[in-house]
Amino acid sequence: MSIHSPDQHAFKRAAQALSKLPGASSLSACQTALAQASGHRDLHHLQALQAKMHHPAEASVVTQADIVSRIHQASGLRSGDILDALTRTRFFGGSPDPETTLAVREALFAADYPDRGRQDVGAPCRVKAPGYDNARALLVERGEGPEGLTRVMIDHSIMTCVSREAPAHRAGRLFVPLRFWMPYGFWTEADGTKVLFSRDYCPLWKTQEGRAPLRDDPDRYVRFVKQEWYFDEGSFRGPVDKVMSRGLDILREHRVVSLPRLVEWFPECLSTGRWISDLKRWPGDPEVLRAG
C-alpha cells in the first residue's frame, strides 16, 4: 500500500503539521514516519516516485485509517491529532470532507474494539424500548437474562433498559454518536469569532472570516456576546440520517473538514459509562488532563 498526493507540497505541509503536535519529535522524524506510513522506504524514495505515479483523487477510508494507525504506532502521537493534521493539510487529497473524516475516525476506533461479542463493550445493538424507534446503539454494560438491566450509548445519551429491549445488531458497526461532533448552535465572541458548540455546550470549532477553522477546547469557558441555535431539541432528536446530513452541511459551510477534539472523549465515555456532561469541566472545577 502506498499513496502519492497530487499536490507536491502536501507531504511537506503534513509533516510540518505533525511536528507541531504535542509530544512530536523533530521535523525529520515526522517526515520519515509519514513517508514510511504511506508506503515508502524514506523521504527520498517518496520524492523519487512522486512525479511518476498516477494520483488518485482521494485516498480511501481504509488507506487513511491505515496510515494514521502506522504513524500513531511509530510516533506515539494521538490518532485524532494525526488525522486532523493530515486532513487539514490535504495529505489524503485536495477535497477533504467531514463525512469521510468521520468514517476514518470510526474505523480507527473500531480497531480498538476487535471481535466484539454480544456481551462486550462497544458491541452494536438496537434499542427497541418504547419511543426509541429501533435507535442505533453501542453496548456499555449488559445485564444478565432478558430482564437484566442493560446500559447502552445512543446518539444522545447513555440510557438504561432491559436486555430484551437492546438486542445485538449483527449488521451494525461502531459509530461516534452525533453529540460528540455535531454543531447544535454557535456563540459569537466580542472580537467576532464564531464558536460552534455541541448539544452539551462544549466548544467545537472557532471560525473567523478569511481564516481556517480551529479545533476548540471542549472545556473552554466561552464569554460570548450572542448565542444562536441551528436546531431545537425536537429537531435535533429527529431521524439520524436527516440530522446528520444537516450537521455535515453546517460544517461544510464553515469549511470544516476534520473532527473536533470532543470526539476524543468518546472512548472514555463508552468504557466508563459516563456521558459528555459528566466529563466536562465547568467553571470553577479543577483542570483535568484528558484525551483530545
Backbone bond lengths (Angstrom), bond angles and torsions (degrees), N, CA, C in turn:
res aa  C-N    CA-C-N  psi(-1)  N-CA   C-N-CA  omega(-1)  CA-C   N-CA-C  phi
1 M - - - 1.454 - - 1.521 109.58 -
2 S 1.334 117.05 127.43 1.451 121.12 173.46 1.517 108.49 -149.08
3 I 1.313 116.33 149.89 1.445 120.18 175.47 1.513 108.54 -126.71
4 H 1.313 114.82 153.29 1.453 121.96 -179.84 1.509 107.80 -136.27
5 S 1.313 118.02 113.81 1.449 120.80 -176.80 1.519 110.43 -71.97
6 P 1.345 118.27 139.02 1.461 121.04 175.77 1.524 112.03 -67.94
7 D 1.317 117.46 -18.97 1.455 122.14 178.25 1.523 108.05 -91.78
8 Q 1.317 116.45 115.25 1.465 121.04 -176.59 1.527 112.41 -61.90
9 H 1.334 116.92 -23.34 1.457 119.69 -176.26 1.526 112.76 -98.79
10 A 1.351 117.24 -4.57 1.461 120.05 -176.49 1.521 111.75 -61.80
11 F 1.332 117.22 -39.21 1.463 120.07 -179.10 1.524 110.50 -62.57
12 K 1.328 116.89 -44.59 1.465 120.00 -179.61 1.520 111.23 -64.04
13 R 1.332 116.72 -42.74 1.462 119.84 178.41 1.519 111.06 -61.99
14 A 1.339 116.25 -42.54 1.462 120.58 -178.07 1.525 110.59 -65.56
15 A 1.328 117.52 -45.03 1.467 120.79 -179.84 1.529 110.89 -62.98
16 Q 1.323 117.40 -40.51 1.462 120.66 178.29 1.526 110.76 -64.41
17 A 1.339 116.61 -40.45 1.460 119.89 178.51 1.520 110.93 -64.25
18 L 1.324 117.79 -40.90 1.460 120.96 178.20 1.525 110.84 -63.55
19 S 1.326 116.79 -39.55 1.471 120.31 -176.94 1.521 112.47 -67.14
20 K 1.341 117.10 -16.56 1.459 121.33 -179.66 1.531 112.90 -93.93
21 L 1.333 117.14 -3.65 1.456 120.48 -178.70 1.534 110.54 -73.81
22 P 1.336 117.54 151.72 1.466 120.53 177.18 1.523 111.28 -58.12
23 G 1.324 116.41 127.37 1.455 121.22 179.37 1.509 115.03 88.18
24 A 1.333 117.27 -0.36 1.468 120.03 -178.76 1.521 110.80 -72.64
25 S 1.337 115.11 152.13 1.464 120.11 176.06 1.529 108.49 -91.99
26 S 1.305 118.04 -148.80 1.452 121.57 -173.94 1.529 112.09 -72.52
27 L 1.306 116.08 162.25 1.469 121.44 175.95 1.527 110.22 -59.47
28 S 1.318 116.84 -39.49 1.460 120.79 179.53 1.526 111.26 -61.56
29 A 1.340 116.46 -42.86 1.463 120.16 179.47 1.525 110.88 -65.58
30 C 1.330 116.44 -37.90 1.468 119.90 178.15 1.514 111.48 -67.89
31 Q 1.320 117.36 -37.36 1.466 120.64 176.55 1.524 110.76 -62.50
32 T 1.331 116.06 -43.61 1.466 120.44 179.64 1.530 110.95 -64.77
33 A 1.314 117.05 -45.64 1.464 121.05 -179.91 1.521 111.05 -61.61
34 L 1.323 116.62 -41.55 1.456 120.92 -179.38 1.528 111.12 -68.67
35 A 1.326 117.22 -41.00 1.457 120.59 178.59 1.522 110.97 -63.30
36 Q 1.319 116.99 -45.60 1.459 120.42 -178.37 1.528 111.30 -69.73
37 A 1.329 117.40 -37.12 1.465 120.19 179.19 1.520 111.70 -65.95
38 S 1.329 116.87 -28.13 1.467 120.35 -179.87 1.522 112.67 -94.38
39 G 1.347 116.98 13.89 1.454 120.90 169.27 1.514 116.32 96.31
40 H 1.326 118.08 26.61 1.457 121.49 -178.58 1.525 110.07 -125.28
41 R 1.318 116.19 158.20 1.464 119.71 -179.71 1.520 110.84 -67.18
42 D 1.341 115.03 -43.81 1.457 120.94 -179.20 1.525 108.14 -163.95
43 L 1.312 116.85 -174.47 1.454 121.99 -177.81 1.528 111.93 -60.48
44 H 1.337 116.97 -41.73 1.468 120.30 -177.15 1.532 110.87 -66.01
45 H 1.314 116.57 -37.99 1.466 120.41 177.14 1.527 110.13 -63.30
46 L 1.315 117.00 -42.48 1.457 120.70 178.43 1.525 110.80 -61.67
47 Q 1.325 116.81 -46.56 1.459 120.61 -178.17 1.528 111.47 -64.48
48 A 1.333 116.65 -35.15 1.458 119.96 -179.57 1.525 111.77 -67.24
49 L 1.334 116.70 -33.31 1.452 120.55 -177.71 1.522 113.65 -91.80
50 Q 1.309 116.79 -14.82 1.462 121.51 -170.32 1.528 113.02 -53.66
51 A 1.326 116.41 -46.16 1.464 119.85 -173.91 1.528 113.42 -82.97
52 K 1.333 117.91 -9.04 1.460 120.83 -173.96 1.520 114.23 -96.59
53 M 1.339 116.71 -16.09 1.447 120.03 -168.80 1.518 112.27 -97.52
54 H 1.345 114.25 156.58 1.460 120.82 170.98 1.522 108.55 -73.10
55 H 1.301 116.08 136.11 1.455 120.40 -175.36 1.527 110.62 -107.08
56 P 1.324 119.09 109.27 1.467 119.82 174.74 1.523 110.36 -64.88
57 A 1.318 116.91 152.71 1.457 120.70 -177.45 1.522 111.24 -62.72
58 E 1.315 116.92 -37.67 1.466 120.84 -176.56 1.524 109.13 -154.40
59 A 1.323 116.35 137.23 1.464 119.74 176.39 1.521 109.14 -67.61
60 S 1.320 116.53 146.32 1.463 121.06 -179.22 1.523 110.69 -69.39
61 V 1.335 116.05 165.02 1.462 121.63 176.89 1.525 110.17 -59.11
62 V 1.324 116.99 -43.06 1.466 121.08 -179.48 1.526 110.73 -62.01
63 T 1.342 116.03 -44.66 1.459 120.07 -179.78 1.518 111.41 -64.90
64 Q 1.313 116.95 -43.10 1.463 119.85 179.12 1.527 111.35 -61.31
65 A 1.315 116.40 -45.63 1.464 120.21 179.88 1.524 110.97 -62.68
66 D 1.325 116.77 -39.50 1.463 121.13 -179.15 1.523 110.98 -64.77
67 I 1.312 116.77 -42.64 1.466 120.40 -179.06 1.530 110.73 -67.15
68 V 1.328 116.83 -44.29 1.465 119.74 177.81 1.528 110.55 -59.73
69 S 1.332 116.16 -43.09 1.464 120.53 -179.89 1.530 111.41 -62.59
70 R 1.316 116.49 -41.69 1.469 120.03 179.82 1.526 111.90 -64.65
71 I 1.329 116.24 -42.00 1.463 119.50 179.31 1.529 110.12 -66.52
72 H 1.326 116.45 -40.02 1.467 120.57 177.21 1.529 110.48 -58.55
73 Q 1.323 116.73 -45.92 1.461 120.47 -178.81 1.523 111.73 -66.51
74 A 1.338 116.99 -35.76 1.461 120.54 -177.25 1.527 112.79 -78.92
75 S 1.334 116.42 -32.01 1.463 119.87 -171.45 1.519 114.42 -110.84
76 G 1.336 117.29 -23.20 1.449 120.22 -174.63 1.519 113.57 80.03
77 L 1.337 117.75 0.50 1.450 120.65 176.94 1.526 109.91 -69.02
78 R 1.322 117.55 155.41 1.447 121.62 -177.23 1.524 110.83 -72.36
79 S 1.326 115.60 137.47 1.454 120.83 -175.96 1.520 112.73 -58.76
80 G 1.337 116.88 -41.14 1.455 119.88 179.58 1.516 112.40 -62.87
81 D 1.335 116.72 -39.38 1.470 120.98 178.12 1.530 110.53 -66.63
82 I 1.329 116.07 -41.57 1.465 120.18 -179.97 1.527 110.18 -62.34
83 L 1.324 116.05 -47.97 1.463 119.88 -179.24 1.521 110.89 -60.46
84 D 1.320 117.20 -42.92 1.461 120.83 178.59 1.521 110.98 -60.60
85 A 1.334 117.00 -45.85 1.464 120.88 -177.96 1.534 111.70 -63.48
86 L 1.319 117.10 -44.85 1.460 120.26 -177.62 1.520 111.86 -71.00
87 T 1.324 116.31 -34.23 1.462 119.88 179.21 1.521 110.83 -70.05
88 R 1.326 116.90 -47.89 1.467 121.35 -177.77 1.521 111.98 -62.55
89 T 1.322 117.59 -32.51 1.469 120.69 -178.20 1.520 112.91 -90.35
90 R 1.344 116.31 7.80 1.476 122.47 176.22 1.521 112.14 62.22
91 F 1.332 117.10 31.12 1.459 119.62 179.88 1.523 111.92 -65.17
92 F 1.331 117.33 -35.65 1.466 121.07 -176.90 1.524 112.92 -86.86
93 G 1.314 117.60 -4.53 1.455 121.39 -178.94 1.510 110.56 150.11
94 G 1.307 115.93 163.78 1.457 120.80 -172.01 1.508 115.89 -81.24
95 S 1.336 118.20 -6.02 1.465 120.33 -176.52 1.529 111.07 -131.32
96 P 1.328 118.28 63.28 1.473 120.12 -179.98 1.520 110.86 -65.27
97 D 1.316 115.86 152.89 1.458 120.91 -177.00 1.533 108.45 -140.55
98 P 1.330 118.21 141.29 1.469 119.45 -177.70 1.523 113.44 -61.98
99 E 1.314 118.41 -28.57 1.465 119.97 179.60 1.531 110.51 -66.33
100 T 1.323 116.62 -41.18 1.461 120.74 177.25 1.518 110.72 -67.20
101 T 1.332 116.56 -43.33 1.463 120.21 179.63 1.519 110.95 -60.73
102 L 1.325 117.11 -39.49 1.461 120.91 177.24 1.527 110.46 -61.78
103 A 1.327 117.37 -42.90 1.464 121.02 179.14 1.526 111.20 -62.39
104 V 1.334 117.13 -38.30 1.465 121.32 178.46 1.523 110.31 -66.21
105 R 1.341 117.13 -44.86 1.467 119.44 -178.71 1.519 110.54 -65.65
106 E 1.329 117.16 -38.16 1.458 120.02 177.48 1.529 110.84 -64.14
107 A 1.335 116.76 -38.34 1.460 120.01 177.80 1.528 111.03 -64.51
108 L 1.317 117.12 -37.83 1.462 120.96 178.18 1.525 110.95 -68.49
109 F 1.330 116.85 -42.47 1.459 119.77 176.32 1.530 110.60 -62.23
110 A 1.330 116.44 -42.42 1.468 120.74 -177.83 1.523 111.44 -59.81
111 A 1.328 117.07 -32.89 1.464 120.59 179.42 1.530 111.58 -65.60
112 D 1.332 116.69 -20.19 1.469 120.81 178.07 1.521 112.20 -83.84
113 Y 1.332 116.78 -6.86 1.467 121.84 -179.91 1.528 109.65 -127.76
114 P 1.344 117.65 61.01 1.465 120.15 -175.76 1.531 112.78 -73.91
115 D 1.330 115.01 153.13 1.475 121.67 173.87 1.526 111.94 50.12
116 R 1.321 115.87 51.27 1.457 119.64 -178.39 1.527 110.58 -73.14
117 G 1.325 116.13 120.09 1.451 121.28 173.61 1.519 109.99 -89.56
118 R 1.293 116.13 176.93 1.462 121.66 -175.39 1.525 112.01 -59.29
119 Q 1.333 117.29 -28.70 1.470 121.36 -176.28 1.525 112.87 -94.91
120 D 1.310 118.44 -3.25 1.464 121.27 -171.04 1.522 112.49 -87.73
121 V 1.333 115.38 146.16 1.456 121.43 175.89 1.533 109.37 -59.03
122 G 1.315 116.06 133.39 1.457 120.88 179.79 1.510 114.52 91.90
123 A 1.336 117.97 -4.60 1.467 120.54 -179.87 1.531 109.57 -65.58
124 P 1.341 117.75 130.95 1.472 119.96 179.03 1.529 111.40 -66.33
125 C 1.304 116.56 140.91 1.460 122.22 176.32 1.522 108.83 -149.38
126 R 1.327 115.51 177.89 1.464 122.14 177.30 1.525 108.59 -124.81
127 V 1.329 116.42 147.22 1.456 119.88 179.01 1.522 108.84 -101.54
128 K 1.323 114.97 113.77 1.455 121.23 -179.61 1.532 112.38 -104.09
129 A 1.317 115.91 14.93 1.467 119.73 176.09 1.522 109.15 -68.26
130 P 1.322 118.03 151.12 1.466 121.30 -179.45 1.534 111.77 -54.74
131 G 1.328 115.44 132.86 1.452 121.10 176.99 1.515 115.65 89.55
132 Y 1.330 117.96 -3.95 1.469 119.97 -176.90 1.523 113.75 -105.19
133 D 1.322 117.80 -4.70 1.456 122.86 169.33 1.531 113.54 51.28
134 N 1.348 115.70 44.72 1.468 120.10 175.70 1.536 112.34 60.27
135 A 1.320 116.82 37.63 1.459 122.06 -174.86 1.519 111.68 -61.93
136 R 1.334 115.68 145.44 1.460 120.29 175.13 1.520 109.05 -67.75
137 A 1.331 116.14 149.33 1.464 119.84 -176.19 1.525 109.94 -157.25
138 L 1.338 114.71 164.74 1.466 122.81 174.20 1.517 107.40 -126.97
139 L 1.319 115.71 138.62 1.461 120.12 -177.08 1.530 111.46 -71.67
140 V 1.310 115.48 132.74 1.460 122.40 171.39 1.527 109.78 -101.74
141 E 1.331 115.67 -47.79 1.466 120.79 179.35 1.523 108.70 -158.47
142 R 1.343 116.82 126.94 1.462 119.95 -178.62 1.525 110.09 -102.58
143 G 1.326 115.52 131.38 1.444 121.20 177.34 1.520 111.66 -79.83
144 E 1.305 116.82 165.21 1.462 121.89 -178.42 1.530 110.73 -81.71
145 G 1.326 115.35 133.90 1.459 120.42 176.68 1.519 112.04 76.61
146 P 1.325 117.15 165.92 1.466 121.29 -176.95 1.518 113.95 -63.57
147 E 1.344 118.09 -22.19 1.455 120.59 -179.59 1.529 112.41 -103.93
148 G 1.332 116.79 4.83 1.460 119.93 178.58 1.520 111.10 -68.68
149 L 1.326 116.51 148.82 1.461 120.70 -179.59 1.524 110.43 -74.69
150 T 1.299 115.39 126.00 1.464 122.69 -177.69 1.520 109.51 -121.24
151 R 1.323 116.37 141.11 1.469 121.55 177.95 1.521 109.32 -112.74
152 V 1.319 115.61 133.58 1.462 120.66 179.98 1.525 109.60 -134.54
153 M 1.326 115.18 155.68 1.461 121.81 175.01 1.526 108.34 -102.91
154 I 1.328 116.09 121.61 1.456 121.35 173.99 1.530 107.91 -108.53
155 D 1.308 117.45 -172.76 1.463 120.10 -176.13 1.522 113.24 -65.81
156 H 1.351 117.83 -18.71 1.451 119.85 -171.60 1.522 114.83 -122.74
157 S 1.313 118.38 -3.58 1.457 118.91 -177.74 1.523 110.36 -177.70
158 I 1.336 114.85 178.60 1.458 122.06 164.34 1.520 106.13 -106.99
159 M 1.312 117.16 121.93 1.450 121.52 -173.74 1.516 111.18 -122.22
160 T 1.326 115.45 161.46 1.457 122.25 178.74 1.529 109.20 -113.74
161 C 1.315 115.91 135.90 1.459 122.26 175.68 1.523 107.26 -146.61
162 V 1.323 118.11 -178.99 1.459 119.66 173.58 1.525 108.19 -89.54
163 S 1.322 116.51 155.84 1.462 121.31 -170.80 1.526 113.61 -56.78
164 R 1.329 116.83 -37.84 1.466 118.49 -178.27 1.533 112.17 -67.23
165 E 1.342 117.30 -17.51 1.463 120.99 177.79 1.521 112.43 -88.16
166 A 1.336 117.43 0.13 1.465 121.32 179.20 1.523 109.96 -133.83
167 P 1.342 117.61 62.75 1.465 119.80 -179.28 1.521 111.73 -66.69
168 A 1.322 115.70 151.25 1.464 120.76 176.80 1.522 109.66 -61.43
169 H 1.326 115.74 146.27 1.463 121.35 179.73 1.531 107.50 -114.98
170 R 1.314 116.12 98.71 1.471 121.16 -173.19 1.527 112.50 -61.35
171 A 1.320 116.82 -34.07 1.462 119.85 -178.52 1.530 112.22 -90.84
172 G 1.321 116.84 1.68 1.461 120.04 -178.06 1.526 112.27 -77.60
173 R 1.293 115.52 173.12 1.465 121.32 179.05 1.521 108.89 -145.10
174 L 1.326 115.08 163.16 1.450 119.30 176.33 1.530 109.34 -67.40
175 F 1.324 117.41 138.28 1.458 122.19 179.42 1.520 109.02 -138.62
176 V 1.323 115.79 158.66 1.462 121.03 173.93 1.520 107.57 -96.35
177 P 1.331 118.60 116.00 1.466 120.86 -178.49 1.526 112.88 -54.25
178 L 1.316 115.45 150.84 1.458 121.94 -175.49 1.525 113.06 -54.42
179 R 1.324 116.71 -38.17 1.457 119.03 -171.69 1.528 113.58 -72.53
180 F 1.327 117.34 -3.16 1.466 120.24 174.55 1.532 112.10 -89.03
181 W 1.330 118.66 -14.30 1.465 118.78 -175.68 1.524 115.14 -143.55
182 M 1.322 118.29 -13.30 1.464 121.07 -175.12 1.527 112.11 -81.17
183 P 1.338 118.44 133.21 1.465 119.74 173.01 1.526 110.50 -73.53
184 Y 1.336 115.76 131.49 1.460 121.66 178.36 1.535 110.61 -101.72
185 G 1.322 114.91 -27.20 1.454 120.89 178.10 1.509 109.58 -172.08
186 F 1.328 116.91 -166.67 1.465 118.60 178.34 1.522 110.50 -148.31
187 W 1.329 113.28 150.02 1.449 122.16 173.23 1.522 108.62 -104.72
188 T 1.314 116.86 150.68 1.457 121.63 171.15 1.514 107.77 -114.86
189 E 1.334 116.20 123.87 1.461 121.29 178.66 1.525 110.06 -86.87
190 A 1.322 116.61 168.82 1.462 121.75 -174.52 1.526 112.80 -59.07
191 D 1.331 117.44 -31.76 1.471 119.94 -178.94 1.525 112.51 -86.39
192 G 1.337 117.42 5.31 1.455 120.53 178.81 1.512 114.24 95.12
193 T 1.329 117.32 -5.53 1.465 119.99 178.33 1.525 109.87 -63.50
194 K 1.313 115.43 134.63 1.460 121.77 178.59 1.521 107.75 -102.58
195 V 1.331 116.68 125.73 1.466 121.69 -177.55 1.525 109.02 -114.77
196 L 1.320 116.64 112.58 1.456 120.48 175.33 1.520 108.33 -74.67
197 F 1.340 117.63 133.05 1.458 120.09 -179.70 1.519 110.91 -124.68
198 S 1.331 115.01 158.89 1.459 122.14 -176.92 1.522 110.56 -87.58
199 R 1.335 115.80 175.00 1.466 120.32 177.78 1.521 111.53 -61.58
200 D 1.336 117.68 -26.61 1.461 121.93 177.58 1.525 111.65 -91.38
201 Y 1.323 115.61 13.69 1.457 123.32 176.49 1.532 112.45 59.57
202 C 1.306 114.68 42.99 1.462 122.33 171.02 1.532 108.42 -102.01
203 P 1.326 118.68 131.07 1.466 119.93 175.83 1.538 111.02 -60.02
204 L 1.314 116.00 134.49 1.466 121.23 179.66 1.525 111.72 -108.99
205 W 1.334 115.90 -53.64 1.459 121.32 -174.24 1.520 110.65 -138.90
206 K 1.328 116.14 139.84 1.458 122.08 169.34 1.524 107.66 -101.54
207 T 1.325 116.70 125.13 1.462 120.36 -178.38 1.522 110.07 -127.01
208 Q 1.319 115.83 140.60 1.458 122.90 175.70 1.520 108.63 -140.24
209 E 1.309 116.10 146.72 1.458 121.22 179.28 1.527 110.19 -59.09
210 G 1.335 115.91 129.07 1.461 120.54 177.34 1.509 114.95 83.27
211 R 1.346 117.31 1.62 1.461 120.36 179.47 1.526 110.02 -126.08
212 A 1.315 115.59 152.18 1.469 119.90 177.16 1.523 109.23 -69.59
213 P 1.318 118.86 142.41 1.468 120.74 177.64 1.522 110.92 -63.70
214 L 1.341 116.04 148.02 1.459 122.34 -179.14 1.520 109.80 -119.28
215 R 1.335 116.53 138.44 1.465 120.01 174.53 1.529 108.84 -66.22
216 D 1.325 115.39 134.46 1.460 120.19 -177.37 1.525 110.33 -101.46
217 D 1.333 115.33 164.28 1.460 122.40 177.61 1.528 108.32 -80.84
218 P 1.341 119.40 118.42 1.470 120.84 -179.04 1.518 113.88 -58.69
219 D 1.338 117.63 -23.24 1.460 121.98 -179.33 1.532 113.16 -89.71
220 R 1.329 117.30 -6.70 1.466 119.95 -173.72 1.526 111.05 -66.47
221 Y 1.318 115.44 136.27 1.464 120.87 174.19 1.519 108.09 -87.81
222 V 1.318 117.21 117.33 1.463 122.52 -174.94 1.527 109.86 -96.98
223 R 1.306 116.30 121.01 1.465 121.28 175.85 1.528 107.40 -90.93
224 F 1.297 116.02 92.34 1.460 120.72 -174.18 1.530 111.08 -99.04
225 V 1.333 114.14 159.39 1.459 119.88 176.30 1.526 110.88 -107.72
226 K 1.340 115.91 -10.19 1.462 120.02 -179.59 1.515 109.27 -153.20
227 Q 1.320 116.92 142.99 1.466 122.08 179.31 1.530 108.89 -132.97
228 E 1.340 115.15 129.69 1.462 120.75 179.16 1.523 108.86 -137.05
229 W 1.343 115.87 160.82 1.450 120.70 -174.64 1.525 111.37 -125.94
230 Y 1.344 114.84 145.67 1.470 121.04 173.10 1.524 110.92 -89.23
231 F 1.319 116.76 -26.12 1.457 123.00 -176.88 1.527 109.32 -131.80
232 D 1.326 115.42 164.65 1.453 120.23 160.71 1.526 106.23 -112.14
233 E 1.324 117.48 176.40 1.461 119.68 -174.35 1.525 112.00 -59.46
234 G 1.332 116.42 -39.21 1.452 119.51 -178.71 1.511 112.95 -66.32
235 S 1.338 117.63 -47.31 1.465 120.36 -178.17 1.520 111.84 -70.18
236 F 1.346 116.72 -30.22 1.465 119.16 -179.54 1.525 111.45 -71.26
237 R 1.307 116.52 -27.30 1.458 120.58 178.78 1.533 111.56 -95.32
238 G 1.316 116.98 18.71 1.456 121.24 177.80 1.516 111.65 -73.48
239 P 1.346 118.02 -169.36 1.469 121.55 178.90 1.528 111.58 -53.14
240 V 1.329 116.21 132.04 1.467 120.66 -173.51 1.518 112.05 -56.79
241 D 1.323 117.88 -45.99 1.464 120.24 -177.57 1.525 111.66 -60.05
242 K 1.335 116.54 -41.59 1.459 121.11 -178.97 1.521 111.03 -67.92
243 V 1.325 117.08 -44.85 1.465 121.07 179.97 1.523 110.57 -65.87
244 M 1.322 116.82 -41.66 1.458 121.00 179.76 1.530 111.11 -62.53
245 S 1.323 116.51 -41.91 1.463 120.49 179.25 1.518 110.88 -60.70
246 R 1.330 116.38 -43.94 1.469 120.21 178.31 1.515 110.89 -64.88
247 G 1.334 117.47 -41.95 1.456 120.52 -179.81 1.521 112.61 -63.53
248 L 1.323 116.78 -41.85 1.462 120.44 178.20 1.525 111.34 -64.21
249 D 1.326 116.36 -37.31 1.466 119.43 177.13 1.524 111.39 -64.82
250 I 1.336 116.82 -38.02 1.471 120.28 177.28 1.517 110.15 -62.10
251 L 1.333 116.82 -44.02 1.463 120.61 179.27 1.529 110.81 -63.08
252 R 1.321 117.22 -42.19 1.467 120.45 179.12 1.525 111.47 -63.84
253 E 1.335 116.31 -38.02 1.465 120.39 178.06 1.528 111.05 -59.86
254 H 1.326 116.14 -29.76 1.474 120.99 -179.73 1.529 111.60 -99.07
255 R 1.319 116.65 12.07 1.477 123.29 177.48 1.527 112.42 61.34
256 V 1.324 116.94 29.79 1.465 121.96 176.08 1.519 108.75 -84.41
257 V 1.323 117.37 126.33 1.461 121.40 -178.73 1.523 112.33 -118.62
258 S 1.316 116.86 -10.78 1.460 121.24 -176.15 1.527 109.76 -112.96
259 L 1.327 116.55 -161.26 1.461 122.47 -178.84 1.519 110.11 -120.06
260 P 1.333 117.76 149.28 1.463 120.41 -178.56 1.523 112.26 -74.16
261 R 1.305 115.86 164.24 1.461 121.41 -179.59 1.525 111.85 -64.61
262 L 1.323 116.97 -25.32 1.459 120.42 179.87 1.527 111.91 -58.68
263 V 1.327 117.96 -29.44 1.466 121.65 179.25 1.528 111.14 -57.11
264 E 1.331 116.39 -31.08 1.456 119.98 -176.67 1.523 112.66 -72.96
265 W 1.323 118.26 -7.67 1.457 120.84 174.06 1.524 111.72 -81.68
266 F 1.323 117.13 -13.59 1.464 121.70 -174.51 1.533 113.38 -53.59
267 P 1.351 120.33 -50.18 1.470 118.71 -178.13 1.525 113.21 -60.71
268 E 1.333 117.46 -38.05 1.467 119.73 179.67 1.525 110.66 -66.56
269 C 1.322 116.70 -41.02 1.464 119.59 177.89 1.526 110.79 -62.56
270 L 1.321 116.31 -42.43 1.461 120.33 -177.93 1.525 111.63 -67.62
271 S 1.322 116.80 -42.53 1.466 119.89 -175.47 1.528 113.14 -76.65
272 T 1.338 116.80 -29.09 1.467 120.03 -177.21 1.522 112.58 -99.60
273 G 1.324 117.51 -13.36 1.455 120.02 -177.67 1.517 113.06 72.45
274 R 1.333 117.28 23.00 1.464 121.82 177.32 1.518 108.81 -108.33
275 W 1.335 116.21 144.49 1.459 120.07 -177.33 1.530 110.43 -91.48
276 I 1.331 116.30 171.51 1.461 122.56 -176.78 1.523 111.50 -53.80
277 S 1.325 116.45 -46.56 1.464 120.49 -178.14 1.527 112.16 -64.48
278 D 1.349 117.61 -22.04 1.460 121.13 177.04 1.525 111.72 -77.63
279 L 1.341 115.80 -25.30 1.464 120.28 -178.36 1.520 112.80 -94.01
280 K 1.317 116.75 -28.27 1.459 120.40 -174.79 1.521 111.50 -59.84
281 R 1.328 115.35 136.46 1.469 120.90 176.77 1.529 108.38 -88.16
282 W 1.309 116.05 114.24 1.458 121.42 -179.19 1.521 109.53 -89.11
283 P 1.335 118.71 160.57 1.478 120.79 -178.73 1.521 111.67 -50.68
284 G 1.340 115.07 130.46 1.458 120.59 -179.10 1.513 114.18 96.49
285 D 1.351 116.93 -17.83 1.457 120.31 177.97 1.528 110.30 -76.23
286 P 1.327 118.88 152.93 1.468 120.67 177.28 1.513 111.11 -68.94
287 E 1.326 116.75 152.75 1.452 120.96 179.04 1.519 110.75 -68.61
288 V 1.346 115.85 147.01 1.455 122.48 -178.31 1.520 108.30 -130.18
289 L 1.327 117.22 133.94 1.454 121.61 174.52 1.517 108.07 -82.25
290 R 1.337 116.03 120.47 1.448 119.44 -173.16 1.518 110.72 -143.32
291 A 1.319 116.67 160.95 1.458 121.62 179.37 1.525 110.05 -58.98
292 G 1.335 115.23 145.86 1.453 119.91 177.06 1.502 113.50 90.89
